[in-house]
Amino acid sequence: MSTPLLGADDLRRLGAERAAGGRCPCCGGLVCPGWETLPGGFDSGVLRLVGTLRDPQVDEPTLAEHHPGGTRTWSADAPIAPAFHPYNRSDVLQCMACRRAFLRWTEYGGYYREDRIREIDPRLVADAG
């Protein structure tokens, strides 16, 4: 079964699904309003894959970013724009306990590999692109 391709409306919906209540015992250790490194030792098995933003029809997604307000990739208030980097290379995950939704992508550098994660704030999702 293939992973569903999601869009901005899906991200808004998933970002708003988080169950009310306090800190989740499963995903509460993730503090990631902006892109952060997935903490070592975090049990990512508590997160289930619900979709992807990686269009299988696009061999090499753009590296262009969307920052109309002067934000940067790592800014907590940066727009979540599915057609732009790094979102266009991200999968969408959801905590199985509280339904909190996250974006996850892998950053590759010359000598390193970093798994990055960001919580989906539905107010920041942009239809740009």
N, C-alpha and C positions, 0 to 999 in steps of 0.2 A: 504494500500500500504506500502510495507516495505522500509526502508531507504537504499539507495544504499551503498554497501561496496566499499570504495575507496582505491586507492593505491598511490604509490609515483608519478607516472605519472599524476594522477588526481590532486594531491596537487600542483605539478609544474604548471600545466595549470591554476588551480584556483588562485594560488598565483600571476600569471602573468596577470590576467584579470582585475586588478584594473583600473578603469577609470582614465585617466590623469586629472590633475587639482590640485587645492589646497586642503585644509582641507575639508573633507566632513562634512556637518552640522549634519548628522545622526550618524556617527561612529567616528568622529574626536576626541572625548573625550577618545577614547581607545588608549593608548600609551603602546604597549605591544610587543616589539621585542623579549622578552623572556616571560616566563610564569609570569603572574601577576594575582592578585585577580581581579575579575570582579568588577568594582567600584559600590558601593552602589548608587542607584538612576539612574544608566544607564538604558535606555529603551532598553532592549534586544529584544523588538518587532521589531526593525529595522533590525535585523539579521534573515535570513531564513536558516533553516536546508537544506543542500544540500547533505549530506552523513555522513558516519561514518567510523571510522577505527576499530571499535569493531567487530571482526569476530564473528558472531552468532554461529559458529561451535566450538568455544573455550570457555569452561566454566570458566576457570580461567586464563586470560592472564598473561604472565610473568611480573615480577616486575624488571627484568634486564633492565638496561639502556645502551645506546650506546653513548660513549664519547671517541672516538679514539684520539681526540686532547687534552684531559685533561679538557674538559669543565665539567660543572655540570648541573643539571636539570634546574636551574634558569638562566643559562648563555644566553645572547642574541645571542651568536654565536654558541650555541649548535645545533648539527644536529637534523633535524626533521626526525626521523626514525620510520615509521609507525608500524613496527613489535615489537618495544620496548616501555617500560613504559616511560612516561605516554601517549604516542601517541596511543598505542593500546587500550586505554580506552577513546578515544576522539571522539567527533562529529565534523563535519566540517560545519561552518556557513559562510554566505556571506551577506554583507551589501546590502540591496535592492536598495540603492541609487547609490553607487559607485562601487559595486562588490568587494570590499576589502574582502579578505578571512581570516578566523580565525579558530583556533582549540580551542575546549572547553572541559574540563573534570572537574569532581568533585572530590576533595581531601577530604577524610574522615580521621579524627584523632579520638583520644579517646573521646574528648569532643567538637569537632567542625566539621563543614562542610564548605569548601571553594570552590566556583566556580572559576576555573582558565581559563584564556584565553591567547592566543598567536597568533599574526599575522603570516600568512604563508609567509615566505620569500622563494621563489622558489629556490634560490641559496643554501639554507641550507638543502633541502630535500635529504635524503640519501636512497639508495636502500638496505641498510644493513638488514641482517636477513634472 
